[in-house]
Amino acid sequence: MVSIAVVNQKGGVGKTTVVLGLTSAAAQRGIRTLVVDMDPQGNATTGLGVFEPTRSIDSVLVEERPGGLRATVEPTGWATGCEPLPMLAASSPSLAVREAQLSTDPLGAQDRLRLAMRGNDVPLVLIDCPPSLGLLTINALFAADAVLVVTEPGAWAVDGVGRMLQTVDRIRMRRPDGGPEAAGIVVNRLGRTRDGRYWNEQLIAAYPDQCLPPVRLRAAVAEAAARSVPIHAMGRRPGAEEAAGEFDVLLDRVLHCCGCHDLHDLEHTSEGDI
């Protein structure tokens, strides 16, 4: 299993659209995927076509429940032609108040998600994090094997990425296994403007070894999320094929950074319990 937290403490950079794009790319090549929606806004949950979830990831954060993630998982609402159908541990509005409650645990509640994920056998787990560095994001960082930092090509993007990577380093000092690894930095919604190119170049100059291929600004990506369909199923919608190709490349690079040099290890795995 490979678990990847998709993060940035800044909102509006498109973390969720990247999670959905990677999920679509994984399904396209036969990789069973579980999306864990840790954001109280629940955009990944609705983007996966689940509007009234029957259970929530919040239930495994109430207290320490080793292996409890299994009881929260349900199928997504994407079209049945998307095989294998991604699975979801859905968000809940109660996550917004759960964070404050977690901070009152005298022993620390930063690893409840990690404990809940014990025994999970889904090959790829993508954790969509809220736009903050609170305990929900910290739980994701303690649970993940790797971190993908999503940013936008704008002012202060370099500083924001730097602060996020510093947080990852602090987590690594506290985890006995030395994780999570930095899977890389992806610039999302890269437009054709001079300003966008400039800030993208600034990020590459600041982090030359960590910047991954960007995801360009395309209406098809936002439309796929709004319609709750995978980008690979958008057919002849202008820009959809190009966007799907970008997410294919990004998935390859992220998994490679995670040590999955042979992607066949994750492809076409047999169905099993979650």
Beta strands, then each sheet from edge to edge (+ up, - down):
strand 1: 2-7
strand 2: 33-37
strand 3: 73-75
strand 4: 87-89
strand 5: 124-128
strand 6: 146-151
strand 7: 181-190
strand 8: 215-216
sheet 1: 3+ 4- 2- 5- 1- 6- 7- 8-
end
